[in-house]
Amino acid sequence: MPYAQAEGARLWYEEAGSGHPILFIHEFGADHREWEDQVRFFSREYRCITYAARGYPPSEVPESPKLYGQDFAVADAAAVLRHLGIPRAHVVGLSMGGFAALLFGIRHPEMAVSLVPAGAGSGSPRADLAEFRSQCAARGDRLIAEGWPGAMAEETGHAPTRIQLKKKDPRGWAAYMARLAEHSGLGTGLTMKHYQGERDSILDWEAELRRMEVPTLLAVGDEDWPCIETNIFLKKVLPNAGLWMCPRTGHAINLEEPAAFNAELARFFSTVERGRWRLG
């Protein structure tokens, strides 16, 4: 079975296609399956790799809180690439995965051909940080105690930045909700408490971001209110970044607008690969 060994956990991965590699890193409220529309599109010309984060079956679910956090998230992405013998890849992440993609670019720029942090930045503004961390701790405790089926899934699926998917694509939303109910309460609860709730504010990385020259496409929906301020900050400080804002779109930008998302990424990858997305 396809597992990559990382520190403290084996990570389930899937791949499709051949060519230049793309690594997809999923968000908190999803798993590796959220990238299906992207894999079907890009695997015609690219080698696409998705994986389930630690705590998300069929990856292993460590029981120790010490085995969760932003450092593990970045190391896990590198572990998957190294396991597959891939020295460099385009790295695409959504939300929690977008946070990991940005930190990957800081810590492993030599492994990133480009970065696409999509829907990244919730909880980062200074005014929001304390409340965000408190909410993550409380929600993590609820997930460990209750799991996903029932109230937790319904609250997530009907949240102000996710209801857009239900309005646009009821069938896609139903599939999303079915996947959500399958998640591990323990794994996602520990992820919420010790990764989401204890991670840095992206604003804390300003000095490192100003030095990061990896080609970067920032992607955010214009109704993804918790992330817009941070993406504007990122556009200001990243020297080699572009910002794409998708209209009338919430948090799960790749699920809500897969055609637009894929088209923007395809143009970005092509420009990078031709050496035309550059400083100066």
C-alpha positions as CSV (number, residue, x, y, z in Angstrom):
1,M,0.0,0.0,0.0
2,P,1.3,3.5,-0.8
3,Y,2.6,5.0,2.4
4,A,5.5,7.5,3.0
5,Q,7.2,7.3,6.4
6,A,7.4,10.6,8.3
7,E,8.4,11.3,11.8
8,G,5.8,9.6,14.1
9,A,3.4,8.7,11.3
10,R,3.0,6.9,8.0
11,L,1.3,9.1,5.4
12,W,-1.1,7.7,2.7
13,Y,-0.5,9.1,-0.7
14,E,-1.9,8.8,-4.2
15,E,-0.4,9.8,-7.5
16,A,-1.6,10.1,-11.1
17,G,-0.1,11.2,-14.4
18,S,3.5,11.8,-15.4
19,G,5.6,14.9,-16.1
20,H,6.5,17.8,-13.9
21,P,5.3,17.0,-10.3
22,I,2.6,18.9,-8.4
23,L,2.2,18.2,-4.6
24,F,-1.3,19.1,-3.2
25,I,-1.7,19.7,0.5
26,H,-5.3,19.6,1.8
27,E,-7.2,21.8,4.2
28,F,-8.4,21.0,7.7
29,G,-12.0,20.3,6.8
30,A,-11.1,17.9,4.0
31,D,-8.6,15.3,3.0
32,H,-6.6,14.2,-0.1
33,R,-9.8,13.5,-2.0
34,E,-10.6,17.2,-2.1
35,W,-8.2,17.6,-5.0
36,E,-9.9,15.2,-7.4
37,D,-11.0,18.0,-9.8
38,Q,-7.4,19.2,-9.9
39,V,-5.9,15.8,-10.3
40,R,-8.2,14.9,-13.2
41,F,-7.3,18.1,-15.0
42,F,-3.5,18.3,-14.3
43,S,-2.6,14.6,-14.5
44,R,-3.0,14.8,-18.3
45,E,0.3,16.7,-18.4
46,Y,1.7,16.6,-14.8
47,R,2.6,14.0,-12.1
48,C,0.0,14.8,-9.4
49,I,0.6,13.7,-5.8
50,T,-2.0,14.0,-3.0
51,Y,-1.7,12.7,0.5
52,A,-3.7,12.5,3.7
53,A,-2.2,14.6,6.5
54,R,-1.3,12.8,9.8
55,G,-4.5,12.3,11.8
56,Y,-6.6,11.8,8.6
57,P,-7.1,8.1,7.7
58,P,-5.9,6.2,5.8
59,S,-2.8,8.0,7.1
60,E,-1.9,7.1,10.7
61,V,-3.5,8.9,13.6
62,P,-0.9,9.5,16.3
63,E,-2.4,9.6,19.8
64,S,0.2,11.9,21.2
65,P,-0.4,15.7,21.0
66,K,3.3,16.1,20.6
67,L,3.1,14.6,17.1
68,Y,1.0,17.4,15.7
69,G,1.8,21.0,14.7
70,Q,3.1,23.2,11.9
71,D,6.6,21.8,12.0
72,F,5.2,18.3,11.3
73,A,3.0,19.6,8.6
74,V,6.0,21.1,6.7
75,A,8.2,18.1,7.4
76,D,5.5,15.7,6.2
77,A,5.2,17.5,2.8
78,A,9.0,17.1,2.4
79,A,8.9,13.5,3.5
80,V,6.3,12.6,0.8
81,L,8.5,14.2,-1.9
82,R,11.6,12.6,-0.7
83,H,9.9,9.2,-0.5
84,L,8.9,9.5,-4.2
85,G,12.4,10.7,-5.2
86,I,11.1,14.1,-6.3
87,P,13.7,16.9,-5.7
88,R,11.4,19.8,-6.7
89,A,7.7,20.3,-7.3
90,H,5.0,22.9,-7.6
91,V,3.4,23.0,-4.1
92,V,-0.3,23.7,-3.9
93,G,-2.2,24.0,-0.6
94,L,-5.6,25.1,0.6
95,S,-6.3,26.8,3.9
96,M,-4.3,24.7,6.5
97,G,-2.5,23.3,3.5
98,G,-1.8,26.8,2.2
99,F,-0.3,27.7,5.5
100,A,2.0,24.7,5.2
101,A,2.8,25.6,1.6
102,L,4.0,29.0,2.6
103,L,6.1,27.7,5.4
104,F,7.5,25.0,3.1
105,G,8.6,27.8,0.8
106,I,10.5,29.5,3.7
107,R,12.1,26.3,5.0
108,H,12.6,24.3,1.7
109,P,12.8,26.8,-1.1
110,E,15.2,24.5,-3.0
111,M,12.3,21.9,-3.2
112,A,9.7,24.3,-4.5
113,V,9.4,25.2,-8.2
114,S,6.4,27.4,-7.2
115,L,3.9,27.8,-4.4
116,V,0.1,28.2,-4.6
117,P,-1.2,29.1,-1.1
118,A,-5.0,29.2,-1.5
119,G,-7.4,30.4,1.2
120,A,-4.5,30.8,3.6
121,G,-4.3,33.2,6.6
122,S,-7.3,32.7,8.9
123,G,-6.5,33.7,12.4
124,S,-3.3,35.6,11.5
125,P,-4.5,39.3,11.9
126,R,-3.3,40.5,15.3
127,A,-6.8,41.5,16.4
128,D,-8.1,38.0,15.6
129,L,-5.4,35.8,17.0
130,A,-6.3,35.3,20.6
131,E,-10.0,34.5,19.8
132,F,-8.9,32.2,16.9
133,R,-6.7,30.2,19.2
134,S,-9.4,30.0,21.9
135,Q,-11.9,28.8,19.3
136,C,-9.5,26.2,18.0
137,A,-8.8,24.8,21.5
138,A,-12.6,24.5,22.2
139,R,-13.4,23.0,18.8
140,G,-10.6,20.5,19.1
141,D,-11.9,19.3,22.4
142,R,-15.4,18.9,20.9
143,L,-14.0,16.9,17.9
144,I,-12.2,14.5,20.3
145,A,-15.3,14.1,22.4
146,E,-18.0,14.0,19.7
147,G,-16.4,13.2,16.4
148,W,-17.7,14.6,13.1
149,P,-21.1,13.0,12.4
150,G,-23.9,15.4,13.4
151,A,-23.5,18.9,14.7
152,M,-19.8,19.4,14.0
153,A,-20.1,18.6,10.3
154,E,-23.3,20.6,9.9
155,E,-21.7,23.7,11.5
156,T,-18.7,23.4,9.2
157,G,-20.7,22.9,6.0
158,H,-23.0,25.8,6.8
159,A,-20.3,28.2,8.0
160,P,-20.4,31.7,6.4
161,T,-17.4,31.0,4.1
162,R,-18.5,27.5,3.1
163,I,-22.2,27.9,2.4
164,Q,-21.2,29.2,-1.1
165,L,-20.4,25.7,-2.1
166,K,-23.9,24.4,-1.2
167,K,-25.5,27.3,-3.1
168,K,-23.4,26.7,-6.2
169,D,-23.0,23.0,-6.3
170,P,-25.4,21.1,-4.0
171,R,-24.1,17.7,-5.3
172,G,-20.5,18.7,-4.7
173,W,-21.4,20.0,-1.2
174,A,-23.2,16.7,-0.4
175,A,-20.1,14.8,-1.4
176,Y,-17.9,17.1,0.7
177,M,-20.2,16.5,3.7
178,A,-20.0,12.8,3.3
179,R,-16.2,12.9,3.3
180,L,-16.2,15.2,6.3
181,A,-18.2,12.7,8.4
182,E,-15.6,10.0,7.7
183,H,-12.8,11.9,9.4
184,S,-11.2,10.9,12.7
185,G,-12.4,12.9,15.6
186,L,-9.2,12.2,17.5
187,G,-6.9,13.0,14.6
188,T,-8.7,16.2,13.5
189,G,-9.3,17.3,17.1
190,L,-5.5,17.1,17.9
191,T,-4.8,18.8,14.6
192,M,-7.2,21.6,15.5
193,K,-5.7,22.1,18.9
194,H,-2.0,21.7,18.2
195,Y,-1.6,22.7,14.6
196,Q,-4.4,25.2,13.9
197,G,-4.6,26.6,17.4
198,E,-0.9,26.8,18.1
199,R,0.5,27.8,14.8
200,D,2.3,31.1,14.1
201,S,0.6,34.2,12.8
202,I,1.7,34.5,9.1
203,L,2.4,38.1,10.0
204,D,5.2,36.9,12.2
205,W,7.1,35.7,9.2
206,E,7.4,39.1,7.5
207,A,11.2,39.1,7.5
208,E,11.5,35.6,6.1
209,L,8.7,36.3,3.5
210,R,10.5,39.4,2.2
211,R,13.5,37.2,1.4
212,M,11.6,34.4,-0.2
213,E,11.9,34.5,-4.0
214,V,9.9,31.3,-4.9
215,P,7.3,32.2,-7.6
216,T,4.0,32.4,-5.7
217,L,0.4,32.6,-6.7
218,L,-1.8,33.7,-3.8
219,A,-5.4,32.6,-4.4
220,V,-8.4,33.7,-2.3
221,G,-12.2,34.0,-2.7
222,D,-13.6,37.5,-2.3
223,E,-16.1,36.2,0.3
224,D,-13.4,34.4,2.3
225,W,-13.4,37.2,4.8
226,P,-11.0,35.7,7.4
227,C,-8.3,35.4,4.8
228,I,-8.5,38.5,2.7
229,E,-6.5,40.8,5.0
230,T,-3.6,38.3,5.3
231,N,-3.5,37.8,1.5
232,I,-3.2,41.5,1.0
233,F,-0.3,41.5,3.5
234,L,1.3,38.7,1.6
235,K,1.0,40.5,-1.7
236,K,2.8,43.4,-0.1
237,V,5.7,41.5,1.4
238,L,6.4,38.6,-1.0
239,P,8.7,39.9,-3.7
240,N,7.7,37.3,-6.4
241,A,4.0,36.9,-5.8
242,G,0.8,37.6,-7.7
243,L,-2.7,37.7,-6.1
244,W,-5.7,36.2,-7.7
245,M,-9.1,36.9,-6.1
246,C,-12.0,34.9,-7.3
247,P,-15.3,36.7,-7.3
248,R,-18.4,35.5,-5.3
249,T,-16.3,32.7,-3.8
250,G,-15.8,31.5,-0.2
251,H,-13.1,29.4,1.4
252,A,-13.1,26.1,-0.6
253,I,-12.0,27.9,-3.8
254,N,-10.9,24.7,-5.6
255,L,-14.2,23.0,-4.9
256,E,-16.4,26.0,-5.6
257,E,-14.8,27.1,-8.9
258,P,-12.7,24.2,-10.1
259,A,-12.6,25.4,-13.7
260,A,-11.4,28.9,-12.8
261,F,-9.0,27.6,-10.2
262,N,-7.5,25.1,-12.6
263,A,-7.1,27.7,-15.4
264,E,-5.3,30.2,-13.1
265,L,-3.0,27.5,-11.9
266,A,-2.3,26.2,-15.4
267,R,-1.4,29.7,-16.6
268,F,0.8,30.3,-13.5
269,F,2.7,26.9,-13.9
270,S,3.3,27.6,-17.6
271,T,4.7,31.0,-16.9
272,V,7.0,29.7,-14.2
273,E,8.2,26.8,-16.3
274,R,9.0,29.1,-19.2
275,G,11.1,31.3,-16.9
276,R,8.7,34.3,-17.3
277,W,7.5,34.6,-13.7
278,R,10.5,36.3,-12.2
279,L,11.8,39.2,-10.1
280,G,12.7,42.4,-12.0
